Amino acid sequence: MYRAEKFSPDNVPSFYEKVNKELLHLIEYEDEWLPALSNAAALLGHQLRDINWVGFYLLKKGLLVLGPFQGKPACGSIAVGQGVCGTAALQRETIVVPDVHLFPGHIACDGASQSEIVIPLIKEGHLYGVLDIDSPRKARFTQADQLGLEAFVSLLLGRLPWGKIVF
């Protein structure tokens, strides 16, 4: 059962170590992708400070389709190559945007968003989607956040039955 303990982000690497251990606890025996991604989004939504949206977009026929998330209603689909999510998917690398208003082609689902980080979900060369996190604070995401969130995604990629994800 989820303990709902709030971790202190004072030491960022330690914070992500705790969050990632909690993720393992949540998905340890999970063999269904939907509840696992839902709990992963809820965990980040509960633990991360200064964010206004966190969730997954999953690849379906060349589009990133909205998956489990926490926050205001969001764009239902994003073309690969469009916006921060689509660019991260196309480039197959994490993108950190300190000021979304300076990112060419930024898609504003929530006008309060000021900064963003997007981590692609890639396993064995196959792109499954992206993890997207927005903040109402400029320059919210640091290199330590990037490393911690990439480790978070790596745990999801290693534990979930991605071959069962059917769209």
VEXDREN-2710 file (C-alpha; in Angstrom, 1 decimal):
% VEXDREN-2710
k/r/px/py/pz
1/MET/0.0/0.0/0.0
2/TYR/1.3/3.5/-0.9
3/ARG/2.5/5.4/2.2
4/ALA/2.0/8.9/0.9
5/GLU/5.2/10.0/2.6
6/LYS/6.5/13.3/1.2
7/PHE/10.3/13.2/0.6
8/SER/12.4/16.3/1.1
9/PRO/14.1/17.6/-2.1
10/ASP/16.9/19.4/-0.1
11/ASN/19.5/16.9/-1.4
12/VAL/18.3/16.2/-5.0
13/PRO/20.2/13.0/-5.7
14/SER/19.0/11.5/-2.3
15/PHE/15.5/12.7/-3.1
16/TYR/15.4/10.8/-6.4
17/GLU/17.0/7.8/-4.8
18/LYS/14.0/7.7/-2.4
19/VAL/11.5/8.4/-5.2
20/ASN/12.9/5.7/-7.3
21/LYS/12.8/3.2/-4.4
22/GLU/9.2/4.1/-4.0
23/LEU/8.6/3.5/-7.7
24/LEU/10.1/0.1/-7.4
25/HIS/7.8/-0.6/-4.5
26/LEU/4.8/0.5/-6.5
27/ILE/5.6/-1.5/-9.6
28/GLU/7.5/-4.5/-8.2
29/TYR/4.7/-7.0/-8.9
30/GLU/2.8/-5.0/-11.5
31/ASP/2.5/-6.7/-14.9
32/GLU/0.1/-4.2/-16.4
33/TRP/1.4/-1.0/-17.9
34/LEU/-1.6/1.2/-17.3
35/PRO/-1.7/1.0/-13.5
36/ALA/2.1/1.1/-13.4
37/LEU/2.3/4.3/-15.5
38/SER/-0.7/5.8/-13.6
39/ASN/1.0/5.2/-10.2
40/ALA/4.3/6.5/-11.6
41/ALA/2.7/9.8/-12.7
42/ALA/0.9/10.1/-9.4
43/LEU/4.1/9.4/-7.5
44/LEU/5.9/12.2/-9.3
45/GLY/2.9/14.5/-9.0
46/HIS/2.9/13.9/-5.3
47/GLN/6.6/14.2/-4.7
48/LEU/7.9/16.9/-7.1
49/ARG/7.7/20.5/-5.9
50/ASP/6.9/23.4/-8.2
51/ILE/5.3/21.4/-11.0
52/ASN/1.9/21.8/-12.6
53/TRP/1.7/18.8/-14.9
54/VAL/3.3/15.4/-15.1
55/GLY/2.4/12.5/-17.4
56/PHE/3.1/10.2/-20.2
57/TYR/2.5/10.5/-23.9
58/LEU/2.6/7.1/-25.6
59/LEU/3.5/6.5/-29.3
60/LYS/0.7/5.3/-31.5
61/LYS/1.0/5.4/-35.3
62/GLY/3.4/8.3/-35.4
63/LEU/1.6/10.4/-32.7
64/LEU/2.2/10.8/-29.1
65/VAL/-1.1/10.0/-27.4
66/LEU/-2.0/11.2/-23.9
67/GLY/-1.5/8.6/-21.3
68/PRO/-1.7/8.6/-17.5
69/PHE/-1.1/12.0/-16.0
70/GLN/-1.6/14.4/-13.1
71/GLY/-2.6/17.9/-13.7
72/LYS/-5.0/20.0/-15.8
73/PRO/-6.5/18.5/-19.0
74/ALA/-3.9/18.3/-21.7
75/CYS/-3.4/18.0/-25.4
76/GLY/-4.8/14.6/-26.6
77/SER/-2.1/14.0/-29.1
78/ILE/1.2/15.5/-30.3
79/ALA/2.9/14.8/-33.6
80/VAL/6.4/13.5/-33.4
81/GLY/8.7/16.4/-34.1
82/GLN/6.2/19.0/-32.7
83/GLY/6.6/20.9/-29.4
84/VAL/9.0/19.8/-26.7
85/CYS/7.5/16.3/-26.4
86/GLY/7.6/15.6/-30.1
87/THR/11.1/17.0/-30.4
88/ALA/12.4/14.8/-27.6
89/ALA/10.7/11.8/-29.2
90/LEU/12.2/12.7/-32.6
91/GLN/15.7/13.3/-31.3
92/ARG/15.4/10.4/-28.8
93/GLU/17.0/12.4/-26.0
94/THR/16.0/14.3/-22.9
95/ILE/15.2/17.9/-23.5
96/VAL/15.3/20.5/-20.6
97/VAL/13.6/23.8/-21.5
98/PRO/14.3/26.6/-18.9
99/ASP/11.8/29.0/-20.6
100/VAL/9.1/27.4/-22.7
101/HIS/8.3/30.7/-24.3
102/LEU/11.8/30.6/-26.0
103/PHE/11.3/27.1/-27.4
104/PRO/10.3/27.3/-31.1
105/GLY/7.0/25.6/-31.6
106/HIS/6.2/25.1/-27.9
107/ILE/2.7/23.7/-27.5
108/ALA/1.0/25.4/-24.5
109/CYS/-1.5/23.1/-22.9
110/ASP/-1.4/25.1/-19.7
111/GLY/-0.5/28.8/-20.0
112/ALA/1.0/28.7/-16.4
113/SER/3.8/26.5/-17.6
114/GLN/7.2/28.2/-17.7
115/SER/9.7/25.4/-17.9
116/GLU/9.6/21.7/-19.0
117/ILE/11.6/18.5/-19.1
118/VAL/10.8/15.6/-21.4
119/ILE/12.4/12.2/-21.2
120/PRO/11.9/9.7/-24.1
121/LEU/10.9/6.1/-23.2
122/ILE/13.2/4.0/-25.3
123/LYS/13.9/0.3/-24.8
124/GLU/16.0/-1.8/-27.1
125/GLY/16.0/0.9/-29.7
126/HIS/12.1/1.2/-29.7
127/LEU/10.5/4.4/-28.8
128/TYR/7.4/3.9/-26.6
129/GLY/6.6/7.5/-25.7
130/VAL/7.8/10.2/-23.4
131/LEU/7.6/11.4/-19.8
132/ASP/6.6/15.1/-19.7
133/ILE/6.8/17.4/-16.7
134/ASP/5.9/21.1/-16.6
135/SER/6.6/23.7/-14.0
136/PRO/5.1/27.2/-13.4
137/ARG/8.6/28.3/-12.5
138/LYS/11.3/29.2/-15.0
139/ALA/14.5/27.1/-15.0
140/ARG/12.9/24.6/-12.5
141/PHE/14.7/21.5/-13.8
142/THR/18.4/21.0/-13.1
143/GLN/20.9/18.5/-14.3
144/ALA/20.4/16.6/-11.1
145/ASP/16.6/16.5/-11.9
146/GLN/17.4/15.2/-15.4
147/LEU/19.6/12.4/-14.0
148/GLY/17.1/11.4/-11.3
149/LEU/14.2/11.4/-13.8
150/GLU/16.2/9.5/-16.4
151/ALA/16.9/6.9/-13.7
152/PHE/13.1/6.9/-12.9
153/VAL/12.3/6.2/-16.6
154/SER/15.0/3.5/-16.7
155/LEU/13.3/1.7/-13.9
156/LEU/10.0/1.8/-15.7
157/LEU/11.6/0.6/-18.9
158/GLY/13.3/-2.3/-17.1
159/ARG/10.3/-3.5/-15.1
160/LEU/7.2/-3.1/-17.3
161/PRO/6.1/-5.5/-20.0
162/TRP/6.4/-3.0/-22.9
163/GLY/5.7/-5.7/-25.5
164/LYS/2.2/-6.0/-24.1
165/ILE/1.4/-2.3/-24.7
166/VAL/-1.0/-2.4/-27.6
167/PHE/-2.6/0.6/-29.2
END
